Amino acid sequence: MDIISIIAGLLKDTKSLIEFEEQVKILMQKVFTQWVGDVFEKLDQTIRLKKQAEGWQYCRSDYRSVQFLFGSVNFKRSFMHDKRGGSHYPLDECLGLVPHQRYSPLVELKVAELASENTYRKVADVLKEWTAVSLSHTTVGKMVKRVGKTQAEADRALVEELEVAASLPGGKKVDYLFSEADGVFVRGLKKKQSMEVHHAILYEGWEANGKRVSLRQPTVIMTTEAIQTFWDEVQAKAANTYSLEKAHVITNSDGGAGYTAERFQTAFSQSEFPVLNQLDTYHVAQAIVRTFGGGKSEIKEQIRKAIRTHDLDRFTLYLDTHESTLTDEKSLKKVKEFRSYILKNWDRIFDWRDKVENVPEGARGLGAMESNQRHISFRMKKRGMHWSKAGAEAMVKVKQGMLNGTLQETYLKHRSRSARKQRSLQQSIRMSQLFKQPVRPSIGVKHGSVSLHSSRSSAMGHLSKILELSF
């Protein structure tokens, strides 16, 4: 019975299109996983003969199961000793399968991507419903840590390469580079414990699409590691992406500990021009509300105007006058803290467009960080979530990789076959008798009242032609 007859039988024996589609999905998974398993086993036979001709010793065949998106593939592969006595599974090494790896790299990557927007339990439920992958929420967490660790290692490698480099790497030349940085606190596992997610964004300007404005070429850096590690990663990312010698670097922050003007100056020190760092207007507005309340008042408008016009005398006069009317300690403390915050950052209160000679067309005020922080807060702060140190770092690195479009490339980089192994695999497939031998009949796979038998043979013939064309 051929595959078309089997599908026709399913259509005849099912009571609805929904039931039919479910049965076809099961059929596809079983058929393709069996085919892939057969391909692996036939390839293993060819590789084993080749290795034996080179002096390797065959010991035994062991079973292995790997979960792909299309289903779980079970196969046997040869365990061998090389001429020096070293132990190998040549097929695993040829395919790039890591020891004890139960899930394919693509499964792990897609799980991590889903987990960047959903809880681990939700990810497990979605995968079980929509794919052939079945796993627990704890396994989802382990995959996120593996994928996130790969991105973190790539970031550290970038820092190390910059430290030992004899010269700065060449990068894109820009007239202006903008950078903003801030932190978000998330809950730790212990009571009253928290950790800060350091977050920076680099961008080249703005792009307008009708009324919608977006950042041009945004790049993010996130980590829960020490603040110096964070700024090392910012500097390494900027240096490897841009040639900043002739660029004007404009930065924005709230002036808090760890996000000072000096930090920005060091991170972008390759620029010939002084790094401009302005105080974030959103945080100034927040400070005014915390001090004077949320409603409208004359003193608030006077303070805002004095700050906006950079009139220190009027700012001091208005604040002194208001302070003289207060009697309770709590209000006096708020005014004192507000005065200290504004005066400490007075020289940073400006609009960067007033500080440069040739303002780029379409230039806007800075302040993109607050909206970009939602990538972290929406995933890591909602529903009372708590995070371990390793879990939080992995999650922010997954988020970073997804936002920058580097996660897949970074994670699969060390999972890809080398050029030598790729040539060896191609040679083994050409040498294999895989497409010249009849395929063993399968054990009957029941789908309702329909059985799937040795019809795989003709389908394998079609598959062989496709693979031969590929190589």
N, C-alpha and C positions, 0 to 999 in steps of 0.2 A: 504494500500500500504506500503511495507516495504522499508527500507532505500536503499536497492540495486536497487529496482525498480525505486525509485526516482532518484538515480544517473544515471541509464540507461536512464530515461526520459530526464535528463539534457543533456546527451550526444547526444540524438536524436534531441533535440530542439535547440542546439547551433550550430553556423556556423563554429567554429574553435576550436582548442584545447586550445587556449588562452582564449576564451570566456567561454569554459567549465570549465577551471581551476578557473577562476574568480568566476563563479557561485557555484562551489563546495566549494570554500573558504567561500563564504557568507553562504551557507547551513551549513557548519561545525560550523561557529560562532553562527548562530541562534540556531541550535540544542543543542550544548553544553552549551550555556548560559541558555537556557530553562531548560535543565536537572539539571544544577548546582543550578539554582533558585529553582527548585522543591525539590532538596535534602535539601537545606537550610530551606525551609518552612516546610517540613516534620520533620526535626530535631528540628525546633522551636516548633512544636506542642508537641513533646515528652518532650523537656526541660520544656515547660510551664506546662504540667501535673505534672511533677516531682516537680517543684517549688511550684505548688498549694498544692501538698500533704505535702510540708514542711511549709505551712502557708503563702505563698506569695499570693498577690492579683493581678489578671489580670485586666488591665485597658483598653487597646486597642491594635490594631495592626497597625503599621506604615510601609510605604514603604521605601525601601532603595535601592540605586543603587551603585555598586562598579565596577570600570573598571579593568578587568584583561587583560593580554596579549591576551587571546583568545576571548575577547569580554566583553560587559557590561552586568552584571548579575543584574536583578531586582528581588526583593523578599520582602515579608512581614514578619515582625517579631514582637513578642509580647513586649509591654511595661508593666512592672510590678513594684509593690511596695513590698519590703521585709517586714519582720515582724516589723521592726523599722520605716517603712515609707520611706526608701531610694528608689530612682528611679533607674531602671535598664532596659537594653535590654539584657536579659540573652544570647540570641544567639550571639549577638555582642561580649559579654565578653567571651563566650565559644570559638568563632572563633579567637579572638584576634584582632577584628576590632576596631580601634580608633574612637572616636566620630568625625563626620564630615569628615571622611576619604573617599575620592571619588575614589582614585586609590589604587590598591593593593600594598603591600610593594615591591613585585618583579618588578612591573611597575616602581615605583619610583627609585629603585636601577638601573635598566637597563637604564632609562632615564639619570640618573646621569653619568653612565659609558659612554654612548654615548656622553654626553655633555663635557666630559673631553677631547675629541678629535675634537669636532665639535661645531659650533655656535648653539645657542639655536634655531634659526629659522630652521637651517638645521636638527636638531634633530626632531623637530616637523614634518617637511616634510617627513623625512625617516620613522618615526613611522606611519604616516598616509598612506604611500605607502605600507609598508610591514607588518603592524600588524592591529589589530582592534582598536588600541589606537589613539584617536584624541584629541589633546590638543594644546594650544597656546604656543608661545615662552616664554611668561611671566610665564606660569605654569611650563615650563621646568626650568626656573630660580629658582622658589620657591622650586621645588623638589631638585635641586642641593644644595640649602641652607639647606634643612632638612637633606639630607644625609651627607653633609659635616659637619654639626653641630654635628651629632652623632659621627663622627670620632674625631672631636675636643674635645668633652666631654670625650671620651675614653682616649685621650692623657692627658687631665687635671687630670683625675682620677688616671692615672699611676703616675703622678708627686706627687699627694696628698698621695697616698699609700706609695711612697718612703719616703716622709717627715715624716710620722708617724710610719714607720716600725722600730721595735726594732733592726733588723739586715738586712743585704743585702739579697735580694732574690737570690736563687740558679739559676744559668744559665749555659750555655754551656762553657766549658773550652777550651780556644784557646791559642796558643803560641804567636800569633801576631793578633792584631786588627788594622785595618787601618781606618782613618776617614778624611774626607775633608769637608770644609764648605765655603760658599760664599753667596752672595746675588744677587738678580735680582730685578731691579726696574720696576714697571708697572705703567701705567697712572691711576690716580684717576679721579673722575667725574668732579672736578673743574679744571679750567684752571691753568696750570703749577703745578698741584698737582700730586704727585706720592707717591707710597708706596713700601716698600722693602719686597720682599719675601725672608725670611731667609731659607737657604737650606743646609742640611748636609747629608752626606752619610757615612754609616758604611759598611765595608766589610772585609772578612777574607783572601783575597788574590786574585789570578787570576786562571782562568781555560783556557786551550788552546784546541781549536777544529780545528785542521789543522792550518791554518794561522790566524784564528779568535781567539781573546783573549777576554774573558769577566770576569767581577768581580764575585768572589765567594760569595754567600749569601749576596747580597747587601740589605741594609735597608735604607730607606730615612726618613728624618724628614723635614717637611715644615710648615711654618706659617708666617702670616703677623703681628702677635702680637709683643710685645716688645722684644728686644734682650735677656733680662733676661729670659723671658718666653720660648723663643726658646732654650736656653742652658739648662734650666730645663728639657725640653722635651727630648733633646739629652741625658742628664745624666740618666733620668728615663728609656728611651728606652734601653740604653746600659746596665744599671744595671739589668734590667728585662730580658735581652736576654743573657748576658754573665756573667761568673765569671772571673773578670779581675785581681784578686789579683796577679797571677803569669804571667800575660800577658804583653807583650811589646806593647805599644800603639804608633803607628806611625801616625802623623797627617800632614796635608798640608793645607795651606791657603795663601791668598795674603797679610796678615798682616794688612788689613784695620781695621777701627774701628768696634769693635764687633766680630772680628775673629782673635784675638791675641793669642799668645802662652799661655797666662795665662788663657784664656777662656777654651782652650782644657785641660789644666792641672787640672782645677777645675772639668770639666765634667767627666774626667776619673781618678779622684783622688783615686779611690779604688785600682788602680794598685800600686804594691810595687815599680815599677821602674819609673824613671822620664819620662814624656811624651815627646817624640821627636816631634818637630814641625818645618817643613821645609818650606821655602818660595816657593810658587808655581812657577815653571819654566816658565809657560805660561805667568804669569803676569810680570816676569822679562823680558822676550822677548818683551812683549808689551811695557814696559817702555823704552827699548832700541830703538824700532822703533819710539815711540812718540818723543824721544829726538833727534835722529840722522837721522830720515827719513827712508823711506822704501827701498831705493836702497842699492847696495853694496858699502862699503867704508872701508878704512883701519882702521879708528878710531873705527868703530863698531866691527870689528874683534878683535882688540886689547882689547877693553872693555870686549867683550864676553870671551876672553881667560883669562883675569885677574880675572873675576868673577868665571869662571869654575875652575881655579886652586886655587882660594881663595887667591890671591896675592893682599893684600890691598895696598902695596907700589906702585906696577905697576898700579893698578886701579886709585889711586890718581894722579900719574904722568901723565897718558894718559888723564885723565879728565881735569887736570889743563892745560895741553898743548893745548887741544882742546878749552877750555874756553878762553884762551888768544888770540885766533884768532877771537873771536866773537865780534861784535860791536852792533848789534841790541838787544834791551831789551827783545824781545819775546824769542829769542834763549837763551839768558843768563838765563832767568827765567826757561826755560825748563831744562837746565843743572843743575841749583840750586835745582830744585825739584827732579830731577833724583838722584843727589848726596845724598840728604837727605833721599830719599826712600831706596836706597841701603845700606847706612851706618847704618840707623836705624835698618835694618834687616840683617846686615852682618853676624851675628852669626847664622842666620837661613838659610843661603845659603849653602846647602850641599845636597848630595844624601844620603838618609837614610841607604842605603846598606853599606856605608862606616862607619857607626856609630854603627853597631851591630856585634856581634861576629859570630853568626851562621845564615847566611843569608838563608832563606828558598829556596828550589829548585823552579825555575820558577819565582823568585821575579822580579818585574819590578819597574820602577820609578813611583812616584805618579803623579797625574794630571788627574784624571777621572772626576773631578767636571765640567769642562768646557763642555764636551759632555753631561753630565747628566742635565745641566742647560737647555738644549733644551726642556726637558719635560715641562718646564714652559714657556720659550720664544716662542715656536712654537704655544702654545695655547693662551697665554695671552698678547702677544705683537704684533701679526700680525694684519694687516688691521686697524691700528689705534685704537685698542680696548681701552675702558675705563672701569674701575671697581669701584664699591662701595666697602667700607671696608668689609662689610658682604659677598658680592659676591666673592671677591678675596680670602678671608679666606676659604670660602666653597669650591671654586674650587681647591685650593692647597691641602686641606685636602682630597678631592675626589681623586686627582692625587696621593697623598701619599698612601692612602688606596689601590688604584689599583696597584701601583708599589710594595707595600709590600704584596699584596695578602690578605689584612685584611678587605677590605671595606665591602664585603658581610657579613662576620661573625660579624663585628662590628655593621652594620646597622640592621641586622635581629636578633641580640641578644635579644633586648628588644621587638621584635615583635613575638618571639616564645612563644608558650604556656608553662606554667610551668608544671612540672610533675603532679601536682594535677589536673590542668585543662585538661591535656591530658588524664588522667585516666577518668575524668568526661565525656569528649567527647566520648571516647571509650565505656563507659557504656551506654551513651545516644543512640549511634548508635546501640548497641546490643539490647536495650530495644525498639527501634523504630519499628513501624509497616511499616516503609517506603518501605521495600522490600516485604511486604505481601499484600499491597493494590494495586489495579489497579491505574495506573497513569491517571490523567484527560486528556482528549484529548486536543491537542493544538489548538489554533486559526490557521486557514489555513495560511501557510507561502508560498507565491507565489515566484517561481523561474522560470521565463519564463512562460510556460504553465503547470508547474508541481506544485501540492500542497502537503505540508507535513501535515499529519493528525495524528491520534492516534497511528501511528507506533512506537512512542516513548515507548509504553508499553513493546514491546518485547525487544527493545534495553535496556531499564531500567532493564529488567531481567538479561541480560548479565552483565550490570554494577553492579547490586546487588551482583552477584556471585564474581566478582572481589573484591569488597569492603569487603564482608564477609570473603574472604580468607586473606585480609590484617589485619583483626582484630581477 
